[in-house]
Amino acid sequence: MPVKTRKRDPETNRRARSLRHGDNMAEAVLWNELKGSKLGGHKFVRQMPIGPYFADFVCRSTKLIVELDGSQHADSEYDRKRDEYMRAEGYSVLRFWNTDTLKQMRSVRETILAMLEGRLAEDVISADLRFIMVKGRTL
């Protein structure tokens, strides 16, 4: 039986491709950790269109979205609506600050892996990595 593919609008494909080439430093560093199924064997894609939005990183098999945010995203109504839309589509969303990704990569990686493996019961506040790191030890 042939695989059914969904055709996307060419403009959507062009925009996703453009976003992939415009990674900021934090996105580039995290992509290096996620690409090639390096994190627990889970495959991620970058800048995947989901409805009218583009998700930074998506693990399709677990429906997990990982978003990296700069300071312009602090308390963003746009991001709240975006997350609400993605959750309504069945995705879980993890958000991390760019600075956390650059300075606390181990905690970010462990948080993502915990979510992928079902060790986190619900979505996590991205700015709070304390539940993963206790007295310098990873739980």
Residue, then its C-alpha position, 0 to 999 in steps of 0.5 A: m500500500p503506498v504511503k499517503t503524503r500531505k502536500r504543504d503549501p510551497e510558501t510554508n515549506r520555504r518558510a520552514r527551510s528558511l527558519r532551519h537556516g536561521d538558527n540562533m546559537a541556542e537552537a544550533v547547540l540543542w539541535n546538535e544534541l537532538k539530531g541523529s536520534k542521539l537523545g534516547g533514540h528519539k528522532f527529532v525534526r526542526q522547524m516543523p509546521i503545525g497549523p499556522y505555527f512552526a515548532d522549533f523541535v518536534c519528536r513526532s513519535t511522542k508528539l513532543i515539541v521543544e521550544l527555545d525562547g529568548s527574552q522577547h518571549a517572556d509572558s508572551e500572549y502569542d506563545r500562550k495561544r500557540d501552545e494552546y493550539m499545539r496542545a489541542e492538536g495533541y502535542s506536549v510542549l516544553r519551553f526553555w530559555n536560550t540561556d538555560t540551553l547554553k548554560q545548563m545543557r545537561s539539565v535541559r537534555e535530562t528534562i527532554l529525555a524525562m518527558l520522552e520517557g514518560r517520567l514527567a506527568e505534565d508539561v513543565i515550566s521551562a524556567d524551572l529546572r529544579f525538579i531535575m537538579v537536586k544538590g548538583r545531582t540529576l534525578 
